[in-house]
Amino acid sequence: MTSDVSAAEIRQEVDKVLKSEQFRNSDKLSRFLDYICAKHIEGTASQLNEYLLGLEVFDRKPGFSPSEDSIVRVRAHELRRRLREYYTGDGQASRIRITLPKGHYAPEFTRVVDVDAHDVSMTPRQEDSIARTPVQRTPPTRPSIAGESRRPAVQGPSASRSIQKARELYGFYGELLGELHEPDPQSTLINLSNPKVMFSFACCSPTPPGYLGRPSIPITPQLAKHLPANTNDVALPFATGNPLHHFLHPTDDEFTGMGEAVCAFHLGRLLQILDRPVHITQARFLAWDKASRDNLIVLGLPVMNEWVEANLAAPNFRFVSACWHNTEPQPGEERSYRCELEAVSSARGFTDYGIIFMQPLPNGNRVLLLAAASSYGTLGLGEFFCNPDRMRPVYETFRKRAIGKPFPSSYEVLVKIDIRDSLPIGTSVVACR
């Protein structure tokens, strides 16, 4: 092995890679690879950063925000994947190899003296353990890239076994998620619902102040009888005995259920295991400009998300008045499944139902909806969906129904969730469509 790779060798290798099956039909990825390699040859790779690449490679306008537009991170993820595919396929005999380390935008070039069958059969995550010597590592422009995980190189037989076990355990999600799993070209955007809620407040003035530009609503006299009447009735250091006036503030942009938040955490961890870029936003920001760039995971009932309600086709199981109505019951199914939300305060807990609904959009992207009547139910759906032991039987059900055909791009699963002490303690599949 040697420790130097000339500019001419780098240029020759780049030209060869760009003509490969993995790159010749992707202008943006080819431009990306060619640009960063040219910067390395110029000796200016240390200046590469997400903002610069957005301007120079992906035609973003000056002032664009990398935190809101993930195009560079998503394409970097895809570039790494295609380089791995090339060097384990047509490029396995190459003596020069190009890699883009995670967390960096400066490429690395490695000379490989002997590439044998053992080397090229290794898993993509073991690429750093192939016998070779790094030529040059340009210092990173920053410690990490938002939205991407930084993992150490995988080495040794125990790590290899762990990788293989994880792939066997989670591999079926590739078909289950479809485009949500494949990183070309979009990342995945998780949308938290913004339910319309009201919170109460009290003041000594009968004229209520506004809140975030919205008028306050006086509480009815009947309800006010159950609330503190004056400042002496509340634990305030400045109690004066003045009467209290109670009001309600309506809002639909400040609250998301705790169950949905934890559900988003589980989904983010699953997508990280699957090496899939993911970011998060609120439903009130969802519009077609985002749906055109990203595949979507939407949490919460469609009635809490105006865009979803307007643009998704109605599922077979439709939620109306705390009940999931079965539009076309099949043998053994009921016409409706009522959520026992009225028992939420009892010691025995309550029963919720929710759906896992996958649907393609007209632009080719996909939307995955996880929705239950309660925030706790949505948490139960998230735990169910992200647990490979629970979802594998669902996947196998759909797989058997599609023998000889592609895995269905649209499906829905009705799940029963038993909840106690605000936690889902049991889930079971009711129906698969």
C-alpha positions as CSV (number, residue, x, y, z in Angstrom):
1,M,0.0,0.0,0.0
2,T,1.1,3.5,-0.7
3,S,0.1,6.8,1.1
4,D,-0.2,9.1,-1.9
5,V,-2.8,9.4,-4.6
6,S,-2.0,11.9,-7.4
7,A,-4.4,14.5,-8.8
8,A,-4.3,12.7,-12.1
9,E,-5.3,9.4,-10.5
10,I,-8.1,11.1,-8.6
11,R,-9.4,12.7,-11.8
12,Q,-9.3,9.4,-13.6
13,E,-11.2,7.6,-10.9
14,V,-13.9,10.3,-10.7
15,D,-14.4,10.1,-14.4
16,K,-14.8,6.3,-14.2
17,V,-17.3,6.5,-11.4
18,L,-19.4,9.2,-13.1
19,K,-19.8,6.8,-16.1
20,S,-21.1,4.0,-13.9
21,E,-24.7,2.8,-13.7
22,Q,-25.0,4.3,-10.2
23,F,-24.2,7.9,-11.5
24,R,-24.7,8.3,-15.2
25,N,-28.4,9.0,-14.9
26,S,-28.2,11.3,-11.9
27,D,-27.0,14.7,-12.9
28,K,-27.1,16.2,-9.4
29,L,-25.2,13.4,-7.7
30,S,-22.6,13.5,-10.5
31,R,-22.2,17.2,-10.1
32,F,-22.0,16.8,-6.4
33,L,-19.2,14.2,-6.6
34,D,-17.3,16.1,-9.3
35,Y,-17.5,19.3,-7.3
36,I,-16.2,18.0,-4.0
37,C,-13.4,16.0,-5.7
38,A,-12.3,19.1,-7.7
39,K,-12.2,21.1,-4.4
40,H,-9.9,18.4,-3.0
41,I,-7.6,18.6,-5.9
42,E,-7.5,22.4,-5.6
43,G,-6.7,22.1,-1.9
44,T,-9.8,23.9,-0.8
45,A,-11.9,21.0,0.5
46,S,-11.7,22.4,4.0
47,Q,-14.0,25.2,2.9
48,L,-16.8,22.8,1.9
49,N,-20.0,23.3,4.0
50,E,-23.7,22.7,3.6
51,Y,-24.5,26.3,2.7
52,L,-21.8,26.5,0.0
53,L,-22.8,23.2,-1.6
54,G,-26.5,24.4,-1.6
55,L,-25.5,27.4,-3.6
56,E,-22.8,25.9,-5.9
57,V,-24.2,22.4,-6.6
58,F,-28.0,22.5,-5.9
59,D,-28.8,25.9,-7.2
60,R,-30.2,27.3,-4.0
61,K,-30.6,31.0,-3.7
62,P,-28.4,33.1,-1.4
63,G,-29.7,33.2,2.1
64,F,-31.3,29.7,2.0
65,S,-31.5,28.0,5.4
66,P,-29.8,24.5,5.6
67,S,-31.8,23.8,8.8
68,E,-35.1,24.1,6.8
69,D,-33.9,22.8,3.5
70,S,-32.2,19.4,3.8
71,I,-31.2,18.9,0.2
72,V,-27.5,18.8,0.8
73,R,-27.7,16.3,3.7
74,V,-30.1,14.1,1.8
75,R,-27.9,14.0,-1.3
76,A,-24.8,13.4,0.7
77,H,-26.5,10.4,2.2
78,E,-27.4,9.1,-1.2
79,L,-23.9,9.8,-2.6
80,R,-22.4,7.6,0.2
81,R,-24.9,4.8,-0.7
82,R,-24.1,4.9,-4.4
83,L,-20.4,4.9,-3.9
84,R,-20.8,1.8,-1.7
85,E,-22.8,0.1,-4.4
86,Y,-20.3,1.0,-7.0
87,Y,-17.3,-0.3,-5.1
88,T,-19.0,-3.6,-4.2
89,G,-20.2,-4.1,-7.8
90,D,-18.6,-2.8,-11.0
91,G,-15.9,-0.9,-9.2
92,Q,-14.7,-3.7,-6.9
93,A,-11.4,-4.0,-8.8
94,S,-10.6,-0.3,-8.5
95,R,-7.3,0.4,-6.9
96,I,-8.4,3.9,-5.9
97,R,-11.5,4.3,-3.8
98,I,-13.5,7.4,-3.1
99,T,-15.5,7.8,0.2
100,L,-17.4,10.6,1.9
101,P,-17.1,10.2,5.6
102,K,-20.2,10.7,7.6
103,G,-20.3,14.1,9.2
104,H,-18.0,15.6,6.5
105,Y,-18.3,17.0,3.0
106,A,-14.6,16.6,2.1
107,P,-13.9,13.3,0.3
108,E,-11.2,10.8,1.1
109,F,-9.2,8.8,-1.4
110,T,-7.6,5.5,-0.6
111,R,-5.3,3.3,-2.6
112,V,-6.0,-0.5,-2.3
113,V,-3.2,-2.8,-3.3
114,D,-5.0,-6.1,-3.0
115,V,-8.8,-6.3,-3.3
116,D,-9.8,-10.0,-2.9
117,A,-13.2,-11.7,-2.7
118,H,-13.2,-11.4,1.1
119,D,-12.9,-7.6,0.9
120,V,-15.7,-7.1,-1.6
121,S,-18.1,-9.3,0.1
122,M,-18.1,-7.3,3.2
123,T,-21.2,-5.4,4.2
124,P,-21.4,-1.6,3.4
125,R,-21.0,-0.7,7.0
126,Q,-17.6,-2.5,7.0
127,E,-16.1,-0.4,4.2
128,D,-13.7,1.3,6.6
129,S,-12.3,-2.0,7.8
130,I,-11.0,-3.0,4.4
131,A,-7.2,-3.2,4.4
132,R,-6.1,0.3,3.1
133,T,-4.4,3.5,4.2
134,P,-6.2,6.9,4.1
135,V,-4.3,9.3,1.8
136,Q,-5.5,12.5,3.3
137,R,-8.3,13.6,5.6
138,T,-9.3,17.2,5.2
139,P,-10.3,18.7,8.6
140,P,-14.1,18.8,9.0
141,T,-15.8,22.2,8.6
142,R,-17.9,21.5,11.7
143,P,-18.4,18.7,14.2
144,S,-21.5,17.2,12.7
145,I,-24.3,17.6,10.2
146,A,-27.8,18.2,11.6
147,G,-30.0,15.3,10.7
148,E,-27.3,12.7,10.3
149,S,-25.9,10.3,12.8
150,R,-22.2,10.0,13.5
151,R,-21.2,6.4,14.0
152,P,-17.8,4.9,14.5
153,A,-16.4,2.6,11.8
154,V,-17.6,-1.0,12.3
155,Q,-14.8,-3.4,12.9
156,G,-14.3,-7.0,14.1
157,P,-16.5,-10.1,14.0
158,S,-18.7,-9.1,16.8
159,A,-19.6,-5.8,15.1
160,S,-20.2,-7.7,11.9
161,R,-22.6,-10.1,13.6
162,S,-24.5,-7.1,15.2
163,I,-24.9,-5.5,11.7
164,Q,-26.1,-8.8,10.2
165,K,-28.6,-9.3,13.1
166,A,-30.0,-5.8,12.8
167,R,-30.4,-6.2,9.0
168,E,-32.2,-9.5,9.5
169,L,-34.4,-7.9,12.2
170,Y,-35.3,-4.7,10.4
171,G,-34.8,-5.7,6.8
172,F,-38.5,-6.1,6.0
173,Y,-39.1,-2.4,6.7
174,G,-37.6,-1.8,3.2
175,E,-40.7,-3.1,1.5
176,L,-43.1,-1.9,4.3
177,L,-41.9,1.7,4.0
178,G,-41.1,1.8,0.3
179,E,-40.1,5.3,-0.8
180,L,-40.0,6.2,2.9
181,H,-37.1,3.9,3.2
182,E,-35.3,4.7,-0.1
183,P,-33.3,7.9,0.2
184,D,-33.5,9.0,-3.4
185,P,-34.2,11.8,-3.5
186,Q,-36.3,12.8,-0.5
187,S,-35.8,12.6,3.2
188,T,-38.7,11.9,5.6
189,L,-40.6,14.6,7.4
190,I,-42.4,13.8,10.6
191,N,-45.5,16.0,11.2
192,L,-46.8,16.6,14.7
193,S,-50.4,17.6,15.0
194,N,-51.6,20.9,16.3
195,P,-54.9,20.2,18.1
196,K,-57.2,23.1,18.8
197,V,-57.2,23.6,22.6
198,M,-58.1,26.2,25.1
199,F,-56.3,27.0,28.3
200,S,-57.8,29.1,31.2
201,F,-56.3,32.1,32.9
202,A,-57.6,34.5,35.5
203,C,-57.0,38.2,36.1
204,C,-58.4,41.0,38.3
205,S,-59.8,43.0,35.3
206,P,-63.2,42.2,33.8
207,T,-61.6,43.2,30.4
208,P,-59.4,40.3,29.3
209,P,-56.1,40.9,27.6
210,G,-55.6,39.3,24.2
211,Y,-53.1,36.5,23.6
212,L,-50.9,36.3,20.5
213,G,-53.3,38.5,18.7
214,R,-56.4,36.5,19.5
215,P,-59.3,37.6,21.7
216,S,-60.0,35.9,25.0
217,I,-63.3,34.2,25.8
218,P,-65.1,34.7,29.1
219,I,-65.9,31.6,31.1
220,T,-69.7,31.1,31.7
221,P,-71.0,31.8,35.2
222,Q,-71.9,28.2,35.7
223,L,-68.3,27.1,35.1
224,A,-66.9,30.1,37.1
225,K,-68.7,28.8,40.2
226,H,-66.1,25.9,40.3
227,L,-63.1,28.2,40.1
228,P,-61.4,30.6,42.7
229,A,-63.5,33.7,43.2
230,N,-60.8,36.1,44.4
231,T,-57.1,36.3,45.0
232,N,-57.4,35.1,48.6
233,D,-58.5,31.7,47.2
234,V,-55.3,31.0,45.3
235,A,-51.7,30.7,46.5
236,L,-50.4,34.1,45.5
237,P,-47.9,36.1,47.5
238,F,-49.8,39.3,46.6
239,A,-53.3,38.2,47.6
240,T,-55.5,41.3,48.0
241,G,-59.0,39.9,48.1
242,N,-59.8,41.4,44.7
243,P,-62.3,39.4,42.6
244,L,-60.9,37.1,39.9
245,H,-62.3,37.0,36.3
246,H,-61.7,33.8,34.4
247,F,-61.2,33.5,30.6
248,L,-60.2,31.0,28.0
249,H,-57.5,31.4,25.4
250,P,-58.0,29.4,22.2
251,T,-54.8,28.2,20.4
252,D,-53.9,25.6,17.7
253,D,-50.2,26.3,17.4
254,E,-48.7,25.6,20.9
255,F,-49.6,22.1,22.0
256,T,-48.8,18.6,20.8
257,G,-49.8,15.6,22.9
258,M,-47.0,13.9,24.8
259,G,-47.9,10.6,23.3
260,E,-47.3,12.0,19.8
261,A,-44.0,13.5,20.9
262,V,-42.8,10.1,22.2
263,C,-44.2,8.4,19.1
264,A,-42.0,10.8,17.0
265,F,-39.0,9.7,19.0
266,H,-39.6,6.0,18.3
267,L,-40.0,6.7,14.6
268,G,-36.9,8.9,14.5
269,R,-34.9,6.1,16.1
270,L,-36.3,3.5,13.7
271,L,-35.4,5.6,10.7
272,Q,-31.9,6.1,12.2
273,I,-31.5,2.4,12.4
274,L,-32.5,2.2,8.8
275,D,-30.0,4.9,7.9
276,R,-32.7,7.2,6.7
277,P,-32.6,11.0,7.0
278,V,-35.4,12.4,9.0
279,H,-36.5,15.8,10.4
280,I,-39.6,17.1,12.2
281,T,-42.1,19.9,11.9
282,Q,-45.7,20.9,13.0
283,A,-48.8,20.1,11.0
284,R,-49.6,23.8,10.6
285,F,-46.5,24.3,8.5
286,L,-47.4,21.4,6.1
287,A,-48.2,22.4,2.5
288,W,-47.5,21.0,-0.9
289,D,-44.1,22.7,-1.2
290,K,-42.9,20.4,1.7
291,A,-44.8,17.4,0.4
292,S,-43.2,17.8,-3.0
293,R,-39.7,17.6,-1.3
294,D,-40.2,15.0,1.4
295,N,-42.0,11.8,2.1
296,L,-44.2,12.3,5.1
297,I,-45.1,10.7,8.4
298,V,-48.2,12.3,9.9
299,L,-49.1,11.8,13.6
300,G,-52.6,12.4,14.9
301,L,-56.1,12.4,13.4
302,P,-56.6,13.9,10.0
303,V,-59.1,16.3,11.5
304,M,-56.2,17.9,13.3
305,N,-54.3,18.4,10.1
306,E,-56.0,20.5,7.4
307,W,-53.5,19.5,4.6
308,V,-54.0,15.8,5.3
309,E,-57.8,16.0,5.5
310,A,-57.8,17.9,2.2
311,N,-55.3,15.8,0.2
312,L,-55.3,12.2,1.5
313,A,-57.9,9.8,0.1
314,A,-60.3,8.6,2.8
315,P,-59.1,5.3,4.4
316,N,-61.5,2.3,4.8
317,F,-61.5,3.0,8.6
318,R,-62.8,6.5,9.1
319,F,-62.9,8.3,12.5
320,V,-66.2,10.1,13.5
321,S,-67.3,10.9,17.0
322,A,-64.8,8.7,19.0
323,C,-65.6,5.7,16.7
324,W,-63.8,4.1,13.8
325,H,-66.3,3.3,11.1
326,N,-65.6,0.3,8.9
327,T,-66.7,1.4,5.4
328,E,-66.6,-2.1,3.9
329,P,-66.6,-4.8,6.6
330,Q,-65.0,-8.1,5.7
331,P,-66.0,-11.5,7.3
332,G,-65.4,-11.4,11.0
333,E,-65.1,-7.6,11.2
334,E,-67.4,-5.2,13.0
335,R,-69.0,-2.2,11.4
336,S,-67.6,0.1,14.0
337,Y,-65.0,0.2,16.8
338,R,-65.8,2.6,19.6
339,C,-63.0,4.2,21.6
340,E,-63.8,4.0,25.3
341,L,-62.5,7.4,26.1
342,E,-65.1,8.1,28.7
343,A,-63.3,5.6,31.0
344,V,-60.0,7.5,30.9
345,S,-60.1,8.4,34.6
346,S,-61.0,5.0,35.9
347,A,-58.5,2.6,37.5
348,R,-59.1,0.0,34.8
349,G,-57.9,2.3,32.1
350,F,-59.5,2.5,28.7
351,T,-59.5,1.1,25.1
352,D,-58.5,3.1,22.1
353,Y,-58.3,2.2,18.4
354,G,-56.0,3.7,15.7
355,I,-54.9,3.1,12.2
356,I,-51.5,2.8,10.4
357,F,-52.3,4.1,6.9
358,M,-49.8,4.2,4.1
359,Q,-50.8,6.1,0.9
360,P,-48.9,7.3,-2.2
361,L,-49.3,10.9,-3.3
362,P,-49.8,12.0,-7.0
363,N,-46.2,13.2,-7.1
364,G,-44.8,9.8,-6.2
365,N,-44.0,10.5,-2.6
366,R,-45.7,8.6,0.3
367,V,-47.6,9.5,3.4
368,L,-47.6,7.3,6.5
369,L,-50.4,8.2,8.9
370,L,-50.4,7.0,12.5
371,A,-53.7,8.2,14.2
372,A,-55.6,7.2,17.3
373,A,-58.4,8.9,19.1
374,S,-56.1,9.9,22.0
375,S,-52.5,11.0,22.2
376,Y,-51.8,7.9,24.3
377,G,-53.2,5.7,21.5
378,T,-50.9,7.3,18.9
379,L,-48.0,6.5,21.2
380,G,-49.2,2.9,21.2
381,L,-49.3,2.9,17.4
382,G,-45.8,4.2,17.3
383,E,-44.4,1.6,19.6
384,F,-46.3,-1.1,17.7
385,F,-45.0,0.1,14.3
386,C,-41.4,0.5,15.3
387,N,-41.3,-2.9,17.0
388,P,-40.1,-5.4,14.4
389,D,-41.5,-8.4,16.3
390,R,-45.0,-6.8,16.2
391,M,-44.8,-5.5,12.6
392,R,-43.3,-8.5,11.0
393,P,-46.5,-10.6,11.1
394,V,-48.4,-7.6,9.5
395,Y,-45.7,-7.4,6.8
396,E,-46.0,-11.2,6.2
397,T,-49.8,-10.9,5.9
398,F,-49.4,-8.3,3.1
399,R,-46.5,-10.1,1.5
400,K,-48.6,-13.4,1.2
401,R,-51.5,-11.5,-0.4
402,A,-49.1,-10.0,-3.0
403,I,-47.3,-13.2,-4.1
404,G,-45.8,-12.6,-7.5
405,K,-46.6,-8.9,-7.3
406,P,-44.9,-5.8,-5.9
407,F,-45.5,-5.1,-2.2
408,P,-48.6,-2.9,-2.0
409,S,-47.9,0.8,-1.9
410,S,-51.1,1.5,0.0
411,Y,-52.3,-0.3,3.0
412,E,-54.0,0.2,6.4
413,V,-53.9,-1.6,9.7
414,L,-56.5,-1.1,12.5
415,V,-54.9,-1.6,15.9
416,K,-56.6,-2.0,19.3
417,I,-54.7,-0.2,22.1
418,D,-55.3,-0.9,25.8
419,I,-54.2,2.1,28.0
420,R,-53.7,2.4,31.7
421,D,-52.1,5.3,33.7
422,S,-51.7,7.2,30.4
423,L,-49.5,4.4,29.0
424,P,-50.2,1.9,26.3
425,I,-49.9,-1.6,28.0
426,G,-51.1,-3.8,25.1
427,T,-51.7,-3.6,21.3
428,S,-53.3,-6.1,18.9
429,V,-54.1,-6.1,15.2
430,V,-57.8,-6.0,14.4
431,A,-57.7,-5.8,10.6
432,C,-55.3,-5.4,7.7
433,R,-56.3,-3.9,4.4
